[in-house]
Amino acid sequence: MSTRTQQLAAITLVVLSVAVAGCVKNPFGERSRETVAIAQVPAPVKATIDRAAGGRAIGEIEKQTVNGRVRYEATLGSGSDKSTILVGEDGKQVIDDDDD
């Protein structure tokens, strides 16, 4: 293999590596997470969380922004009675189709 071919192959590998690294950075789009208190969530979200809790303790609530959409992940109950729900800003329970 000539020196010119080796240089071209090396440059190609570097360019491809940079391109792949840029793609892998956020494969599911822009995301952010922030732990919030129940008092910080919108009223429709609080109502859904309270209803789903059914008297159980409300644990951590995480405000998540995924591709510009806000949703809230709430942990309900404890021990073997522990569950997690996702609620949209409108208070409707959502299915997690963007799992990490």
Secondary structure as the mmCIF struct_conf table of DSSP 4:
data_model
#
loop_
_struct_conf.conf_type_id
_struct_conf.id
_struct_conf.beg_label_comp_id
_struct_conf.beg_label_asym_id
_struct_conf.beg_label_seq_id
_struct_conf.end_label_comp_id
_struct_conf.end_label_asym_id
_struct_conf.end_label_seq_id
HELX_RH_AL_P HELX_RH_AL_P1 THR A 3 LYS A 25
BEND BEND1 ASN A 26 ASN A 26
TURN_TY1_P TURN_TY1_P1 PRO A 27 PHE A 28
STRN STRN1 ARG A 31 VAL A 36
HELX_RH_3T_P HELX_RH_3T_P1 ILE A 38 GLN A 40
BEND BEND2 VAL A 41 VAL A 41
HELX_RH_AL_P HELX_RH_AL_P2 ALA A 43 ALA A 53
TURN_TY1_P TURN_TY1_P2 GLY A 54 GLY A 55
BEND BEND3 ARG A 56 ARG A 56
HELX_LH_PP_P HELX_LH_PP_P1 ALA A 57 ALA A 57
STRN STRN2 ILE A 58 VAL A 66
TURN_TY1_P TURN_TY1_P3 ASN A 67 GLY A 68
STRN STRN3 ARG A 69 LEU A 76
BEND BEND4 GLY A 77 GLY A 77
HELX_RH_3T_P HELX_RH_3T_P2 GLY A 79 ASP A 81
STRN STRN4 SER A 83 GLY A 88
TURN_TY1_P TURN_TY1_P4 GLU A 89 ASP A 90
BEND BEND5 GLY A 91 GLY A 91
STRN STRN5 GLN A 93 GLN A 93
BEND BEND6 ASP A 98 ASP A 98
#
